[in-house]
Amino acid sequence: MLRCTRNFHHSTRLLRGQNLTEKIVQSYAVNLPKGKQVHSGDYVSISPAHCMSHDNSWPVALKFMGLGATKVFNNRQIVNALDHDIQNMSEKNQTKYKNIENFAKKHGIDFYPAGRGIGHQIMVEEGYAFPLNMTVASDSHSNTYGGLGALGTPVVRTDAATIWATGQTWWQIPPVAKVELKGELPATISGKDIIVALCGVFNNDQVLNHAIEFTGDSLDKLPIDYRLTIANMTTEWGALSGLFPVDKTLLNWYHDRLKKIGPNHPRINAKTIADLEKRAQIVKADEDAKYAKKLVIDLSTLTHYVSGPNSVKVSNTVQNLAKDNIKIDKAYLVSCTNARLSDLEAAASIVCPTGDINKINKVAPHVEFYIAAASSEVEKDARNLGIWDKLLKAGCKPLPSGCGPCIGLGAGLLEAGEVGISATNRNFKGRMGSKDALAYLGSPSVVAASAVLGRIGSPAEVLGVGEIKFNGVKAHVYEQPNNIAVEETDPSVNSIASAVEILDGFPSEISGELILCDADNINTDGIYPGKYTYQDDISKETMAKVCMENYDPEFGKKVNAGDIIISGFNFGTGSSREQAATALLAKGVPLVVSGSFSNIFFRNSINNALLTLEIPVLIEKLRAKYKDAPKELTRRTGWFLKWDVAKTKVIVTEGSLDGPVILEQKVGELGKNLQEIIVKGGLESWVKAQL
């Protein structure tokens, strides 16, 4: 998906700095044109420092072998960690686990068995995710690494297999939002309270498909565990990454980590930390860096927050929910979000506030409180410090270090009619068990307090202290100006050199009539019906016939080959089925334009050679044009779009391609690397060509 920018033509030299996200991408981009400086909107090929996969390592391996690959490109780049379904001792699951272990052993890949911990926590503890590097994983919570100042972002399985085979994949640099955390947190308020508040206060997709950079005058007072929790749940907030800066607090954390693990660790050692200290002085956002928007929240105005039921976009103070006397049946302190040592310690301080293990606040008789450390190392530390024993004596039920109930696997799932509160990251309907259960999210101390009370309640109630004074959250959104200062240069000298080079076989321009599918959140089932998804013998002609039939049965009759689809926001949300992209291609649609795309659909589109453009102003113009017209799900607009790929420009005209200009808009560059993927017919075909 190419995003629109209001940059001037590339025959001008941009007087523009880079933000931290762009600088890290610059370091991990490969095959850039000489002198190319990357910015939001650009497509780049990236060779990430590391790529982690978990239980899905075997499906990735099958895809890798299906590409014809026989040897991984760089075994030091790959990490396999078993964490999702580790309670499942069935022969089928254990065979899969053994297949992953054998594959890793054969190729010399770093492998972490079931019980060692959650993959993301391992990436943190073992130094794969490291400040100022770019590390990806075939899991949506790769954002977690941003808590360490690493650019962490998710990839789909095809991308992971491509990295295994070639060492690289592609990425489009998202718009970057600056999120300022100003002021200081009140005592006992945690990182989970911050991110739950952010999800609830800014709940209108303000950061959807953005990269986030956190700033603030008191960030140095935010512990690393808080940052990891916040970065982790930027996923639920809709972002593609959540990046904290490298500061003294982080550097001190690494020095403490070094004391714990000893001097001979391959990734966290005196040299890597010294190099980091030097690099952090250089790799930081420029003063004139461009941001799409700025969001500000005053941490001093926060209190304990709970999200739900069954949505992270609905948040309330725990004090308000306590008044509703919401009885709970289960509580959870598990997952990559909040199962680190400080989280277990926070829960232990609720069940054993005096520190005397003989004076315990017991879990309510009707409540089951499940705990699982984020890793075996965390559990060992908790045991050594007496934290684990306090939780067990309070009545908590231990689970092995892994994902478990968070992903709806193993013991302790919510049953129909039950209510649960969890320190995990997602409370979507049915995720943690029955679709007829209700799930809330809160911080470790709120979850522990609720388990003791038997209903949603605050730590203050259990501890017998006064509630935190709360007078509402102070928060603001500032849209940033789009114009960028430029220095005009002689176009006769620079215009040709600065144009995007077009590969043989790739069109220099793409044009067609715009067909309006006027809806937001058109999902993958609307694009390609689920009943066909697992039928492997569907012909291209049948795919074209059923394309969009769940959205509009008349779509097939109104749309012709060569037409360009334009739709609303979050197009392609839902499942990861690749047929949502290939069905549109079968219909002859060369390009889809929308206000915004679901990230999975966006990646599947490029991976299958379907081009996308994100132009929110265009969908708004069309909606304004037809606001008083009778409703049509699929409408021929009589507007024509021409995308000049070389000049990175889109022109929309009325009546014909030569008609009056409705809109002229700059878009990001579609570089040679991405053109090559399209020319080859998609990412898998490109990989096969490389091999």
N, C-alpha and C positions, 0 to 999 in steps of 0.2 A: 504494500500500500504506500503510494507516494503521498506525502502530506504537503499541503500548500504552504508556501512561504511568500512573504512580500519582499523578497530580495530583488535587487535590480538585476538586469541581464549580466551574465558572467563575463561580459567584456569590460566590467568595472571591477576594481579591486576592493574587496570588502575590508573595511576598517572595523574588524569585529574579533573580539576575543573568543575563547572557548570556555565553556563551563567544565566542571570536573568530569561529568559523564563523557563529554566529547573528547577530553584529553585522554581518558583511559581507553576509549575506543580507538583513538589515534594510535596508541601504543600496540594494540592487538589487531589492527587492520592489516591485511596483506594485499599486495599487488596494487597499491594505490598509485595513481599517476604522480609523477615527480612534482613535488611542491604542493600536492593536494592537502588541504586542511579540511577535516571532516566536520560536519555540522548536522543538527537535527534535520531529518528529512532525507538524508543521503542513505543510499544502499551501499553497504560495504561487505566485503568478505572478511571474516574474522577467524583468527586462530586462537581460541581461548586458552588460558593457562591450564585449565582442567575442565573435564566434563564428567559429572557423576550420574550414574543411574543406579536404581535400587532393584526391587523385584522385577521391574520391567527390563532388566539387563538381558534376559533371555529373548524376549521379543525383539529387542534391539539387535542382539546377536544374529537372530534369524534373518532380520532385514539386511544386516551387514553381509551375511553369507549369500543372501539372495541377490545382492548387487554384484556378486562374483568376486568379492574381496576374500583374500586368504590370509592376509597379514595386516595387523593394525599399523597405522601410520606412525604413531608415537605412543608406546605403552605407558610412558610417564605422564601422559596427558589424561589418562582414563582412570576412573575410580569406580569400583562396583561395591555396593554395600546393601546387604539384605536387611530389610527393616519393616516392611508393610504387613506381611501375613505370617509373621514368625511363630504365632501360636498354632498354625495349621500344620498338623503332623501327618496329613494324608499322604499317600504314596505319590499322588500326582504333584503336590506342592513340593515335597521333598526331592522328587526327581528334577523338577525345575531348578531348585536351589543347587542341586549337585551339578546340573548342566552349567549353571552360571559359574560355579567354583572351578569346574574343569576348564571352561573356556578361559577364565582369568588366568589360571595356572599355565595353560598352553601358551598364552600370549604375554605372560609376564606382567599382567595388570594387577595393580594394588586391589586386594580383595578383603572385605570385612564381613565376617560371617554373622548369621543371625545371633542376636544377643549382645553384639558389640555396641549397638546403639543405632539411633536414627541417622540416616545418611548425612543430613545437613549438619547435625551436631559433630559428626566425625570430620566433615570438611572443615569445621571451625577448629576442633581440637588438634587435628593433625596438620593444620597449616596449608591445606590445599587452597581454601579460600583465604587469601592474604591481602592486606591493604594495597590498594591501587592496582591489583590485578583484575582480570576479567575471567570469571569462572561461571560456567553454565551447568545445568543439570536437566535431565528429562523429568522434571517435577516442578510443579507450579510454585513451590515455596523456595526456589533458588534465590528469591529476593533477600532471604535471610542474610546472605553474605554481605549485604550492604551495611549491616551493623558493625562490620569490621573495616569499613572503608573500601571493600572490594565491590566491583560492579558485578552483581549476581543477577542473572535473568534466566527464565526457562526456555527450553527448546523442546520440540516434539521429537518423537522417536526417529523419524526419518533424518532429522538434523543430527541426532546423536550418532546414528549409524554412519552418516556422512563424515562426522568428525573422526570416528574410529578409523574410517577407510582413508581419509585424505588429510586429516588434521585441521580441517576448516569447515565452516558453513557460512551462511549469509545472515545479515541483520540489517534492519533499517533503524537508524538512530531516531528514537521517539522525540516528540517535543518534551522539553524538560521543565518541570515545575519546581520552583523553590518553595520549600515549606519551612517557615520560620517558627521555631519553638522558643518563644520569648518568656522571660520570667523564670521563677524557680518553682518546682513542684512542692506542694504541701507535704509534710511528713506522712508516711505510709502510702502515699499515692505512687503507683508504679508505671512502668512502661506500657503494661497492658491497658491501664486506664487511659493513657495518652492515645494509643492507636484506636481503642474502642470509641473514644470521644471524637477523634478525627473522622472515623468511618461514619459516625452518627451525625456530626455537625456538617461536614462537607459530603452530603449523601446524594448529590445530583450529578454524579460522574465527572466532577471537576478534574480528577486526575486519571480518568480512564485512558489506558494505553499511553500514559506518560511515564517518563523516568522522573524520579523524585530526588532532589538533593536537599538534605536537612541542614539548616543553619540555626543560629541562635546565640544569644549572649551568655547563656548558661549551659551550653551543651557539655562543657567539661565536668559538670556535676551529674550528668546522666551516666550511670554505670553501663558497662558493655552489655551485660545481660539485658538491660532495658532496651538498648539500641537493637539488639538482635531480635527481641520480641516485636518492636515497632517495625523494623525492616521486614520481618517475616510476614506480618499482616498487611503490609502495603499491597500484597497480592489480593486480599479481600477488598481492599480499598479500590482496586481496579488498575493499579500501576504495574509496570513491567520491571521496575527496580526501585529500590529505596536506599539511597546512598548517604552515609554519614561521613564527615570529614575525618582525616587523620589528625589527631590532636594528642596532647600530653596524656590524657586519660587512656587513650588507646595504646600509646607507646608504653605507658606504665603497665598496662594489662599484659603486653607481650613480655616485658621484663619479668613480671611475676610468673608468667607461664613458663618462661625459660628456666626459672629456678625450680619449677615443679617437674619438668620433663627431663632436665639434664642438658648438657652441652652438645650432645651428638645427634640431635634430631635433624633429619635431612632438610626440613623446610623452616623450622623455627629454631634459630641458633643465633649466636652473637653476630655473625656476619650478616645474615638476612635482616636482622633488626637494625644494625648500624646502617646498612644500605637503605633501609626504609626511612630512617631518620633523615638521611640526606635527600632522598627522593621526594619526601613529603614537603620539603622546602621549595621544590620546583613544581611538582605536579599538583596544582590547585587551581581553582577557578580564577580566570582573569577578571579584573575589575569591570571590564566592559563586556563580560559574557552575556549571552542572550538567553532569556528564560521566557517560556510561553505564558507563565502566570506566576503569581506569588500568593501563597496562602499563609496566614498568620494565625496562630493560636496562643493564647496567654496561659501558660502552664499553671500560673499561680491561681487561676480561677477554676481549676479542675477539682473533681472529687472522685470517689469510686464510681465507675460506670459499668453497666451491664448491657449487653446487646441481646436483642431477641424479643419474642421467640422466633426462631427459624429465619432470622435475617441479621446480617451484620450492619445493615443500614439503619436499623432502628435501635437507638440507645437511650437508656434512662439512667438516672442516678440510682444507686442502690437504696438510698433513703426513700425515694418515691416507690420503688418496687416493694420495699419492706412493708409499706402501708397496705399493699394489696394481699399480703399473707399468702404468697405463692408457695405452696408445699412442693418440696422436691422429693424425688425417689432415688436419684443417683447423682453423684458428683464425680468429677474427673480432674486429676492433675497429671496429665500426660501430654505428649506430642513435642514437635520441634519448636513450638511457640513458647511454652512455659513449663519445662520440666528440667531446667538446669538447677544447679546447687542452690542459688539464691531463691529460686521459686519454691523448692522443697523447704528451705529454711523459713520462708515467709509463712508457709502453711503450718510448719511446726510451731512457729511463734504464736499461732492462734490456738492450736490444740494444747500447747504446753507453754503458756506465757511466762511462767516463773522460771522455766528451765529445769524444774524438779520433775523428773519423769514419773514420780509418784503422785503428782498433782496434774491430772490430765482432763481436758475437756473432751468428753467422748463424742464420737459421731452419733447422731440421733438414731434411735433403734430401727426406724423404718427406712434409713438411708444407707445405700451402698456407696462408699467413697473409694474409687479406684486410683492408684498411683503407679506411675512407671517413670523411672529416671530417663532422661534424654540419651544417656549412654551408660555403659558399664562403669566407666570412670566416674561419672557423676554419682552413680549408686554407691560405689566404693567409698567415695569421699563423704557421702551422706551417712553411711554406716559408721565410718571412723569418727565422725563428729557427733554421733548420737542422734542425728536428725531422723534417720530412717526408723530407729527404734521408737521414737516419740510418735511418729505417724502410725506405726503398726499398733502401738499400745492404745492409741485413740480409736482403733477399729478400722483403719484403712486396709484395703485389699490390694496387695502388690501384684503387678504384672511385669513381664520381662521388658527390657529396654527396647522399645519399638513403637510403631504407630498405633496399632491396636484399635481401641474404640474410636479414635479420632477419624479413622477411615472406614469405620463400620465393620471391623474384622476382629474376631476372637471373642473373649469373655466380656461380660458386663455391658452389653448393648442395651439401648433404650427399647423398651417394649411398648406396645400400643397403649395409649392413655397415660404413659409415664411422663414426668417432667425431669429434666436434667439440667445441671449447670456445670460448665466445663471451662478449663483454662486453655482450651485448644483454639484453633483459628477459624473453624467453620461450623456454623449451626444450621446449615441448609436442611430443609425438610428431608427426613429420611437418611441423612448422611451417617448419623451415629446409631442407627437402628431403624425402628419402625417409622414409617411416614406419618403415623398417627400419634407420634410423640412430640413433645415440645422441648426445644433445646435453647438454652441461654449461654452466653459467654461472659466470663468475668476474670478478674485477676486471681492469682493463687490465694491471696488472703481472703478475698470475697468468697471464693469457692469453698475454702476451708471453713469460714464462718457459717456459710449456708449449710454445709454438711452437719455442723454441730447444732445449729438452730433447727434444722429440719425444714427450713423454708429459706427463700432468698432473703438474705440479711447482710448487715455490714459487720466488719471486724469490731467496730466500736461497741456494738451490742454484746458481743461475746466478752470483750475485754472490760466492759463496764466503764468506758470513758466517753467523753463528749464527742458528738459527731463533728465532722469537719464542716465549717461554715461554708455555705454555697449560695451564691447569688447569681448564678448563670455563667455560662462560658463566654469569654470574649474572643471572637474569631472574625476574620475578614478575608475576602478574596480580592486580589488586585490583578486585573488583566494587564499584561505588559504591552507597551506599544510595539507594533509590528515593524515599523520602518527601521532600517539599519543604515547607519552612516556609511557612505561610500565615497571613494575618491575616483572621479572620472578619469579614464585613461583614453588614449587614442584608439578608437574602435578599429581603425584600419590595421593596427598592430596586434590587438588582442582578441578581437571577436572570433576569429577562426580558431586560434589556439585554445581559447577557453571554452569552446563549445564541446559538448559531450561527444566523444568518438562513438560512431555507430558501427557495430560488427556486421560483417557480411551475413545476410540472412535475417537480420533484425530490421523491422520497418523504422524508417526515420521519423515517420509520423503515423498516428493511429486516429481514425475519424469514424464518425457514425452518428445516427440520430439517437437522441437520448430518450429512453423509455423509462418513465417514472413508475416505480413500485413504491407507493407512498405509505410507508409504515416504518416504525422503529422496531428494533429487536426481531427482525425476521430471522427465524432460527433455522438450523440445518435441516430439521424435519420439514419445514416449510419449503426449503430449497430442493431437498431430495428425500422423499418419504422413507421413513425408517424400515418399512416392510421390504424394501428392496436392498437394504444396506448389506445384508449377508448372503445375497444371491449373487454368486460369482459369475454367472453366465448371462448377465444382462448386457444386451448389445448397446452399441453407441446410439443407435436409432431409438431404442426404447428409453435410454437415459434422457435423450433430448425430448421425447414425448412426455415423460413424467416430470421433467424439470419444473419446479415451482408449482406443481399442481395442488399441493396442500395449502399453498399461499393463495393462489388464484387459479381455478380451473380454466379460465380464459387466457392465461398467460401464453400458452403454446400457440394460440390462434393469432395473437396480437404481435408477437415478437418474431423478427426475421433474423437470419444469419447476418452478422455484421452490425447489428444494433448494439448500442451501449446501454447497459442497465444503470440507472441511478436510483438509490434508495436512501432511507433515513439513517438513523444512528444505531451503532452496535449491530451492524449487518453480519449475519453468520454466527450468531450466538448459539450455544447449545453444545452438541456432541462434537467429537473430533473427526467425524467421518469425512474422508477425503473426497467422497463422491459429490459433496456439496459444491466443490470447485469443478470437478470433472464433468458433472452434468451440465453446468453452464457452458463449458467449452464444447460439449457435444451439441448443444443448441446453437452453437456458432457465435456465442457472445465473446468478443475479444477482450473486453474491458468492463469492469464493474466500478462504478463511482458511488461513494456514500459519504454521509456525514462523518461516520467512523465505522471501524470494523472490529469484530471480535478478533482477538489476537490469534487464536487457533485457526480461524478461517483464513486470516491474512497469511499466516505461514503456509497453510495447506495450499493456498492459491498459487503462490510463487513456486512451491515445491512441485506443483503440477502444471506450471506454465500459464496460469491465468493472471493477467495483469489487473492491478487495482489502483485506484486513486482516491484519496480522502480529501474532499472539497466541501466542507460544511456550508460555506456561503452559497454554493450552487443549489444545494437542496433547499435552503431557506428561500432563495429566489423563486424556485419552482413552486414551493408551497404557498408563497405569497401570490403567485400568478393564479393558482387554482383554488384559493381559499373559499371562493363563493361558488365554485363549480360543483355539479353533482359528483358524488364520490365514485371513483374508479380505482380498483386495486392496481390495475396495470393500464398505463395511459401513454399513448404516443404524443410527444410534446411538440413536435415541429421545431425543436431546438437541436442544433448540431454541435458536437464537440470535436475539436481537433487538438490532439496532443503532439506538439513538436518536441520530440524526444531530445534532439540535439540542443535545442535552445532552452530546454526545461521549462516549457511554457504551454499553458492550455488556453485556447480561445473558444468561447461559446458564441454561436451566432443563431439568428432566427431565420427560419424559412429554408435555408440552405447553408452550405459551407461558406458561401460568398455573401451571405446576408448581413444585416446590421449586427454589430458586436454587442452582445449582452454582458459578457464577462471576459476579462483577460487576467490570467492568474499564473504566478510562478509556482512550480512544484519542485520537489527534490530531484537530485540527479539519479538517473538509472544508469549506473556505471557498467563498464564492459563485463565485469564478473557476473553481474545479474543478467545482463543481456545474454551471456553465454548459456546460463541455465535455461532461459526461455527458449533460445534457439535449439538447444538439445532436447527440448520437450519436457523439461522438469529436472528436479534435483537428482533423482535416481539415475536418469539417463546421463546426466552430467558426470556423476560419479563413475559410472561404467566407462565413460569415455576417458576419464582420468586414469583408470586402472588399465 
